[in-house]
Amino acid sequence: MLVIKQKAYDAMLAHARDRAGEGEIACGLLGGAFEEGRRLAVQSIPLENIKHSRENFRTDRAEHSQAISGLAGQKLTVVGL
């Protein structure tokens, strides 16, 4: 089960709304931890959809890697996309 903290949820939703307004799929990562058999998301990291499309998405490898490294520096991991 995935549990998303309200602050992370609000940030994820704001990014999705912003990207939808631009006519494209929102991309991003949810950062958090695994606790008691569940994934707990405490942070939402928006990523650019480099395809700028409503039908396809792709993230920049460097931006994606930087986001993962940033999570690791906070002792967090990717718990969702």
ABEGO torsion letter per residue (X at the ends): XBBBBAAAAAAAAAAAAAAAAAGBBBBEBBBEBBBGGBBBBABBBBBBBAAGBAABBBBBAAAAAAAAAAAAAAGBBBABX
